[in-house]
Amino acid sequence: MSQALHSTHEALSAYVDGELTPDRAREVAEHLTTCMQCSAEYETLLATIAALRANLERYQAPDVLRARVRTAIAATPSISEPAARPEGGASRRRRPWVWQGGIAAALLVSAALGSGITLLASRGRTSTPDVAADVLASHVRSLMPDHLTDVRSSDQHNVKPWFNGRLDYSPNVPRLEEQGFPLVGGRVDYVGGRPVAVVVYSRRQHLINVFSWPTRLGDAPLGVTATNGYNMIHWRSRGVERWVVSDLNASELRSFTELLASS
């Protein structure tokens, strides 16, 4: 057995997954009987897999999130296989999947975690507190890398048309950069059991998510809440429900909301 195996987590993963050739698997098995270092890593790997299987809850990802994951995977470029690798042939064949599979796994975990938050928060989604939890979870998730926007532009003529064909309504996307709130972009998210429009603005280093969707409920005045360091403002007007969420201070967020409501 090559000494290189001592530091090759990939070989042990392939061994656990049954992806090595019979000769290679036998070689690894023999090595594990004599190498305490690799044996300890192997046991840790098995324990981690068992813990994940035992403790992780499974949730059905919303259609929007699954579509975003598929799109991201389809857009991931293939990684060329190196001409030579220090590990065995099975590891070389496995290399492209390490990159794409790793990216896909990260996206799926992200989607699963995100959808889990959403689904947990959306139980009993007819009540306002659960919708608020959905909105807050979506805002927090948007702050993760590459989750903020599906269309990134400071031009309302790029952002607003982007929603056409993706939602059954067209959100309001005013330009407010002259008032100190430049447009960042937009995305489709999932709140209260339905896809909703999210338009993103900024104020210095703070990001502001504006959620909106049509509603049959009557008008409601501005309501302000603060949860976990985030300020949230909610109102309904002319058949549209809106939520504004940010870690921006309450006074400036209120000013932004008043500009938005009057636009």
Order of alpha helices (4+ residues) and beta strands (2+ residues): alpha-alpha-alpha-alpha-alpha-alpha-beta-alpha-beta-beta-beta-beta-beta-beta-alpha
